[in-house]
């Protein structure tokens, strides 16, 4: 598992570097032109073109929704899950540091970690925080 976990960490580090180098966030749709996505400093990030106005709006919304802050939150959650799964595997391999109650609790923690990137959503409940 360590080789796989190391592989995932390396890929996540690559994606983190790309996200951190991108235009300032949060990104948003230009209120004056729904075909443009603006960075946090109101500089144009993307000028969207598609086959229909609906597809153009949907594409612009997708770009704005996947700004660097969202990507970083997703990567943080995934890295925490990799760490959690490594601990669970150590238990399965007989590591006496971890008891079965801790290993079973990892399922709840995994769900909490998966929800973490959505912490800003109106339906997110604070007691889900890991």
MODELLER restraints for C-alpha pairs under 7 A, 6 or more apart:
rsr = mdl.restraints
at = mdl.atoms
rsr.add(forms.Gaussian(group=physical.xy_distance, feature=features.Distance(at['CA:5:A'], at['CA:82:A']), mean=6.27, stdev=0.5))
rsr.add(forms.Gaussian(group=physical.xy_distance, feature=features.Distance(at['CA:9:A'], at['CA:79:A']), mean=6.72, stdev=0.5))
rsr.add(forms.Gaussian(group=physical.xy_distance, feature=features.Distance(at['CA:12:A'], at['CA:75:A']), mean=6.18, stdev=0.5))
rsr.add(forms.Gaussian(group=physical.xy_distance, feature=features.Distance(at['CA:16:A'], at['CA:72:A']), mean=6.24, stdev=0.5))
rsr.add(forms.Gaussian(group=physical.xy_distance, feature=features.Distance(at['CA:19:A'], at['CA:68:A']), mean=4.72, stdev=0.5))
rsr.add(forms.Gaussian(group=physical.xy_distance, feature=features.Distance(at['CA:19:A'], at['CA:71:A']), mean=6.78, stdev=0.5))
rsr.add(forms.Gaussian(group=physical.xy_distance, feature=features.Distance(at['CA:19:A'], at['CA:72:A']), mean=6.94, stdev=0.5))
rsr.add(forms.Gaussian(group=physical.xy_distance, feature=features.Distance(at['CA:20:A'], at['CA:68:A']), mean=6.59, stdev=0.5))
rsr.add(forms.Gaussian(group=physical.xy_distance, feature=features.Distance(at['CA:22:A'], at['CA:68:A']), mean=6.77, stdev=0.5))
rsr.add(forms.Gaussian(group=physical.xy_distance, feature=features.Distance(at['CA:23:A'], at['CA:39:A']), mean=5.96, stdev=0.5))
rsr.add(forms.Gaussian(group=physical.xy_distance, feature=features.Distance(at['CA:24:A'], at['CA:39:A']), mean=5.56, stdev=0.5))
rsr.add(forms.Gaussian(group=physical.xy_distance, feature=features.Distance(at['CA:24:A'], at['CA:40:A']), mean=5.15, stdev=0.5))
rsr.add(forms.Gaussian(group=physical.xy_distance, feature=features.Distance(at['CA:24:A'], at['CA:41:A']), mean=6.50, stdev=0.5))
rsr.add(forms.Gaussian(group=physical.xy_distance, feature=features.Distance(at['CA:25:A'], at['CA:39:A']), mean=5.53, stdev=0.5))
rsr.add(forms.Gaussian(group=physical.xy_distance, feature=features.Distance(at['CA:25:A'], at['CA:40:A']), mean=4.50, stdev=0.5))
rsr.add(forms.Gaussian(group=physical.xy_distance, feature=features.Distance(at['CA:25:A'], at['CA:67:A']), mean=6.44, stdev=0.5))
rsr.add(forms.Gaussian(group=physical.xy_distance, feature=features.Distance(at['CA:25:A'], at['CA:68:A']), mean=6.44, stdev=0.5))
rsr.add(forms.Gaussian(group=physical.xy_distance, feature=features.Distance(at['CA:25:A'], at['CA:69:A']), mean=6.49, stdev=0.5))
rsr.add(forms.Gaussian(group=physical.xy_distance, feature=features.Distance(at['CA:26:A'], at['CA:39:A']), mean=6.29, stdev=0.5))
rsr.add(forms.Gaussian(group=physical.xy_distance, feature=features.Distance(at['CA:26:A'], at['CA:40:A']), mean=4.95, stdev=0.5))
rsr.add(forms.Gaussian(group=physical.xy_distance, feature=features.Distance(at['CA:26:A'], at['CA:67:A']), mean=6.39, stdev=0.5))
rsr.add(forms.Gaussian(group=physical.xy_distance, feature=features.Distance(at['CA:26:A'], at['CA:69:A']), mean=6.84, stdev=0.5))
rsr.add(forms.Gaussian(group=physical.xy_distance, feature=features.Distance(at['CA:27:A'], at['CA:37:A']), mean=6.66, stdev=0.5))
rsr.add(forms.Gaussian(group=physical.xy_distance, feature=features.Distance(at['CA:27:A'], at['CA:38:A']), mean=5.52, stdev=0.5))
rsr.add(forms.Gaussian(group=physical.xy_distance, feature=features.Distance(at['CA:27:A'], at['CA:39:A']), mean=4.51, stdev=0.5))
rsr.add(forms.Gaussian(group=physical.xy_distance, feature=features.Distance(at['CA:27:A'], at['CA:40:A']), mean=5.55, stdev=0.5))
rsr.add(forms.Gaussian(group=physical.xy_distance, feature=features.Distance(at['CA:27:A'], at['CA:64:A']), mean=5.01, stdev=0.5))
rsr.add(forms.Gaussian(group=physical.xy_distance, feature=features.Distance(at['CA:27:A'], at['CA:67:A']), mean=5.76, stdev=0.5))
rsr.add(forms.Gaussian(group=physical.xy_distance, feature=features.Distance(at['CA:28:A'], at['CA:37:A']), mean=5.58, stdev=0.5))
rsr.add(forms.Gaussian(group=physical.xy_distance, feature=features.Distance(at['CA:28:A'], at['CA:38:A']), mean=5.37, stdev=0.5))
rsr.add(forms.Gaussian(group=physical.xy_distance, feature=features.Distance(at['CA:28:A'], at['CA:39:A']), mean=6.64, stdev=0.5))
rsr.add(forms.Gaussian(group=physical.xy_distance, feature=features.Distance(at['CA:28:A'], at['CA:64:A']), mean=5.13, stdev=0.5))
rsr.add(forms.Gaussian(group=physical.xy_distance, feature=features.Distance(at['CA:29:A'], at['CA:36:A']), mean=5.98, stdev=0.5))
rsr.add(forms.Gaussian(group=physical.xy_distance, feature=features.Distance(at['CA:29:A'], at['CA:37:A']), mean=4.60, stdev=0.5))
rsr.add(forms.Gaussian(group=physical.xy_distance, feature=features.Distance(at['CA:29:A'], at['CA:38:A']), mean=6.12, stdev=0.5))
rsr.add(forms.Gaussian(group=physical.xy_distance, feature=features.Distance(at['CA:29:A'], at['CA:60:A']), mean=6.70, stdev=0.5))
rsr.add(forms.Gaussian(group=physical.xy_distance, feature=features.Distance(at['CA:29:A'], at['CA:61:A']), mean=6.84, stdev=0.5))
rsr.add(forms.Gaussian(group=physical.xy_distance, feature=features.Distance(at['CA:29:A'], at['CA:64:A']), mean=6.51, stdev=0.5))
rsr.add(forms.Gaussian(group=physical.xy_distance, feature=features.Distance(at['CA:30:A'], at['CA:36:A']), mean=5.44, stdev=0.5))
rsr.add(forms.Gaussian(group=physical.xy_distance, feature=features.Distance(at['CA:30:A'], at['CA:37:A']), mean=5.70, stdev=0.5))
rsr.add(forms.Gaussian(group=physical.xy_distance, feature=features.Distance(at['CA:30:A'], at['CA:38:A']), mean=5.96, stdev=0.5))
rsr.add(forms.Gaussian(group=physical.xy_distance, feature=features.Distance(at['CA:34:A'], at['CA:57:A']), mean=6.35, stdev=0.5))
rsr.add(forms.Gaussian(group=physical.xy_distance, feature=features.Distance(at['CA:35:A'], at['CA:47:A']), mean=5.86, stdev=0.5))
rsr.add(forms.Gaussian(group=physical.xy_distance, feature=features.Distance(at['CA:35:A'], at['CA:48:A']), mean=5.04, stdev=0.5))
rsr.add(forms.Gaussian(group=physical.xy_distance, feature=features.Distance(at['CA:35:A'], at['CA:49:A']), mean=6.99, stdev=0.5))
rsr.add(forms.Gaussian(group=physical.xy_distance, feature=features.Distance(at['CA:35:A'], at['CA:56:A']), mean=6.40, stdev=0.5))
rsr.add(forms.Gaussian(group=physical.xy_distance, feature=features.Distance(at['CA:35:A'], at['CA:57:A']), mean=6.53, stdev=0.5))
rsr.add(forms.Gaussian(group=physical.xy_distance, feature=features.Distance(at['CA:35:A'], at['CA:60:A']), mean=6.36, stdev=0.5))
rsr.add(forms.Gaussian(group=physical.xy_distance, feature=features.Distance(at['CA:36:A'], at['CA:44:A']), mean=6.81, stdev=0.5))
rsr.add(forms.Gaussian(group=physical.xy_distance, feature=features.Distance(at['CA:36:A'], at['CA:46:A']), mean=5.72, stdev=0.5))
rsr.add(forms.Gaussian(group=physical.xy_distance, feature=features.Distance(at['CA:36:A'], at['CA:47:A']), mean=4.60, stdev=0.5))
rsr.add(forms.Gaussian(group=physical.xy_distance, feature=features.Distance(at['CA:36:A'], at['CA:48:A']), mean=5.98, stdev=0.5))
rsr.add(forms.Gaussian(group=physical.xy_distance, feature=features.Distance(at['CA:36:A'], at['CA:60:A']), mean=6.78, stdev=0.5))
rsr.add(forms.Gaussian(group=physical.xy_distance, feature=features.Distance(at['CA:37:A'], at['CA:44:A']), mean=6.03, stdev=0.5))
rsr.add(forms.Gaussian(group=physical.xy_distance, feature=features.Distance(at['CA:37:A'], at['CA:45:A']), mean=5.42, stdev=0.5))
rsr.add(forms.Gaussian(group=physical.xy_distance, feature=features.Distance(at['CA:37:A'], at['CA:46:A']), mean=5.08, stdev=0.5))
rsr.add(forms.Gaussian(group=physical.xy_distance, feature=features.Distance(at['CA:37:A'], at['CA:47:A']), mean=6.50, stdev=0.5))
rsr.add(forms.Gaussian(group=physical.xy_distance, feature=features.Distance(at['CA:37:A'], at['CA:60:A']), mean=6.21, stdev=0.5))
rsr.add(forms.Gaussian(group=physical.xy_distance, feature=features.Distance(at['CA:37:A'], at['CA:64:A']), mean=6.26, stdev=0.5))
rsr.add(forms.Gaussian(group=physical.xy_distance, feature=features.Distance(at['CA:38:A'], at['CA:44:A']), mean=4.53, stdev=0.5))
rsr.add(forms.Gaussian(group=physical.xy_distance, feature=features.Distance(at['CA:38:A'], at['CA:45:A']), mean=5.13, stdev=0.5))
rsr.add(forms.Gaussian(group=physical.xy_distance, feature=features.Distance(at['CA:39:A'], at['CA:45:A']), mean=5.75, stdev=0.5))
rsr.add(forms.Gaussian(group=physical.xy_distance, feature=features.Distance(at['CA:48:A'], at['CA:56:A']), mean=6.14, stdev=0.5))
rsr.add(forms.Gaussian(group=physical.xy_distance, feature=features.Distance(at['CA:48:A'], at['CA:60:A']), mean=6.13, stdev=0.5))
rsr.add(forms.Gaussian(group=physical.xy_distance, feature=features.Distance(at['CA:49:A'], at['CA:56:A']), mean=5.75, stdev=0.5))
rsr.add(forms.Gaussian(group=physical.xy_distance, feature=features.Distance(at['CA:50:A'], at['CA:56:A']), mean=4.89, stdev=0.5))
rsr.add(forms.Gaussian(group=physical.xy_distance, feature=features.Distance(at['CA:70:A'], at['CA:117:A']), mean=6.67, stdev=0.5))
rsr.add(forms.Gaussian(group=physical.xy_distance, feature=features.Distance(at['CA:73:A'], at['CA:117:A']), mean=4.90, stdev=0.5))
rsr.add(forms.Gaussian(group=physical.xy_distance, feature=features.Distance(at['CA:74:A'], at['CA:117:A']), mean=5.30, stdev=0.5))
rsr.add(forms.Gaussian(group=physical.xy_distance, feature=features.Distance(at['CA:77:A'], at['CA:113:A']), mean=5.23, stdev=0.5))
rsr.add(forms.Gaussian(group=physical.xy_distance, feature=features.Distance(at['CA:77:A'], at['CA:114:A']), mean=6.11, stdev=0.5))
rsr.add(forms.Gaussian(group=physical.xy_distance, feature=features.Distance(at['CA:77:A'], at['CA:116:A']), mean=6.43, stdev=0.5))
rsr.add(forms.Gaussian(group=physical.xy_distance, feature=features.Distance(at['CA:77:A'], at['CA:117:A']), mean=6.92, stdev=0.5))
rsr.add(forms.Gaussian(group=physical.xy_distance, feature=features.Distance(at['CA:81:A'], at['CA:110:A']), mean=6.11, stdev=0.5))
rsr.add(forms.Gaussian(group=physical.xy_distance, feature=features.Distance(at['CA:81:A'], at['CA:113:A']), mean=6.76, stdev=0.5))
rsr.add(forms.Gaussian(group=physical.xy_distance, feature=features.Distance(at['CA:84:A'], at['CA:106:A']), mean=6.87, stdev=0.5))
rsr.add(forms.Gaussian(group=physical.xy_distance, feature=features.Distance(at['CA:88:A'], at['CA:103:A']), mean=5.42, stdev=0.5))
rsr.add(forms.Gaussian(group=physical.xy_distance, feature=features.Distance(at['CA:91:A'], at['CA:98:A']), mean=5.46, stdev=0.5))
rsr.add(forms.Gaussian(group=physical.xy_distance, feature=features.Distance(at['CA:91:A'], at['CA:99:A']), mean=6.88, stdev=0.5))
rsr.add(forms.Gaussian(group=physical.xy_distance, feature=features.Distance(at['CA:91:A'], at['CA:103:A']), mean=6.87, stdev=0.5))
rsr.add(forms.Gaussian(group=physical.xy_distance, feature=features.Distance(at['CA:109:A'], at['CA:130:A']), mean=6.08, stdev=0.5))
rsr.add(forms.Gaussian(group=physical.xy_distance, feature=features.Distance(at['CA:112:A'], at['CA:128:A']), mean=5.46, stdev=0.5))
rsr.add(forms.Gaussian(group=physical.xy_distance, feature=features.Distance(at['CA:112:A'], at['CA:129:A']), mean=5.87, stdev=0.5))
rsr.add(forms.Gaussian(group=physical.xy_distance, feature=features.Distance(at['CA:112:A'], at['CA:130:A']), mean=5.34, stdev=0.5))
rsr.add(forms.Gaussian(group=physical.xy_distance, feature=features.Distance(at['CA:113:A'], at['CA:130:A']), mean=6.10, stdev=0.5))
rsr.add(forms.Gaussian(group=physical.xy_distance, feature=features.Distance(at['CA:116:A'], at['CA:129:A']), mean=6.68, stdev=0.5))
rsr.add(forms.Gaussian(group=physical.xy_distance, feature=features.Distance(at['CA:118:A'], at['CA:124:A']), mean=6.78, stdev=0.5))
